[in-house]
Amino acid sequence: MPRARLVLVKRVALAIAIGYLVLALVGRAKEAAGVYTCECYEDCWCKKPGLSLFRWVFPRFHHFPVNDGGVPLDAPGSS
């Protein structure tokens, strides 16, 4: 029975990994089509080769340009 459970866990982990990769590729295609745009600083992790693939499925810790009040610089009223 433990061997069957191990096989099941491996299948689930593989399905999650493949799903994550498919979502990353879809996000990359949408970015190439102009649907999404990334306005991070050039030194953000998502601008690095290889990591940019996962920009839209792991949208955390991006470095967006903001002023001292935490408002994005291009937001209305953020002069």
C-alpha positions as CSV (number, residue, x, y, z in Angstrom):
1,M,0.0,0.0,0.0
2,P,2.8,2.6,0.7
3,R,4.2,2.1,-2.8
4,A,0.8,2.9,-4.3
5,R,0.6,6.1,-2.2
6,L,4.1,7.1,-3.3
7,V,3.1,6.7,-7.0
8,L,0.0,8.8,-6.4
9,V,2.0,11.6,-4.7
10,K,4.4,11.6,-7.6
11,R,1.6,11.9,-10.1
12,V,0.0,14.8,-8.2
13,A,3.3,16.6,-7.8
14,L,4.0,16.2,-11.6
15,A,0.5,17.4,-12.5
16,I,1.0,20.5,-10.3
17,A,4.4,21.2,-11.8
18,I,3.1,20.8,-15.4
19,G,0.1,23.0,-14.7
20,Y,2.4,25.7,-13.2
21,L,4.6,25.6,-16.3
22,V,1.6,25.7,-18.7
23,L,0.3,28.8,-16.8
24,A,3.7,30.4,-17.1
25,L,3.8,29.8,-20.8
26,V,0.3,31.2,-21.2
27,G,1.3,34.3,-19.3
28,R,4.4,34.7,-21.4
29,A,2.3,34.4,-24.6
30,K,-0.1,37.1,-23.3
31,E,2.8,39.3,-22.5
32,A,4.2,38.9,-26.0
33,A,0.8,39.7,-27.4
34,G,0.6,42.9,-25.4
35,V,-2.2,41.9,-23.0
36,Y,0.1,42.1,-20.0
37,T,2.9,44.6,-19.4
38,C,5.4,44.6,-16.6
39,E,6.4,48.0,-15.2
40,C,9.0,46.9,-12.6
41,Y,12.4,48.3,-12.3
42,E,15.0,46.8,-14.6
43,D,16.8,45.1,-11.6
44,C,13.6,43.3,-10.5
45,W,13.8,39.5,-10.2
46,C,11.2,39.1,-13.0
47,K,13.5,40.8,-15.5
48,K,16.2,38.1,-15.1
49,P,16.6,35.5,-17.9
50,G,14.8,32.3,-17.0
51,L,12.8,33.9,-14.1
52,S,10.8,36.2,-16.5
53,L,8.9,33.1,-17.5
54,F,7.3,32.9,-14.1
55,R,6.5,36.6,-13.8
56,W,2.7,36.2,-14.1
57,V,2.2,33.0,-12.1
58,F,4.3,34.2,-9.1
59,P,3.5,37.9,-8.9
60,R,5.1,38.6,-5.6
61,F,8.0,40.7,-4.6
62,H,8.0,42.8,-7.7
63,H,9.8,46.2,-7.5
64,F,7.4,48.7,-8.8
65,P,8.3,52.4,-9.0
66,V,6.5,54.1,-6.1
67,N,6.8,57.5,-4.4
68,D,7.3,57.9,-0.7
69,G,3.6,57.5,0.1
70,G,3.5,54.0,-1.5
71,V,1.4,55.2,-4.4
72,P,2.6,54.1,-7.9
73,L,4.2,57.0,-9.8
74,D,1.8,56.7,-12.7
75,A,-1.4,56.7,-10.5
76,P,-3.7,59.7,-10.8
77,G,-2.9,62.4,-8.2
78,S,0.5,61.1,-7.3
79,S,2.5,64.0,-8.6
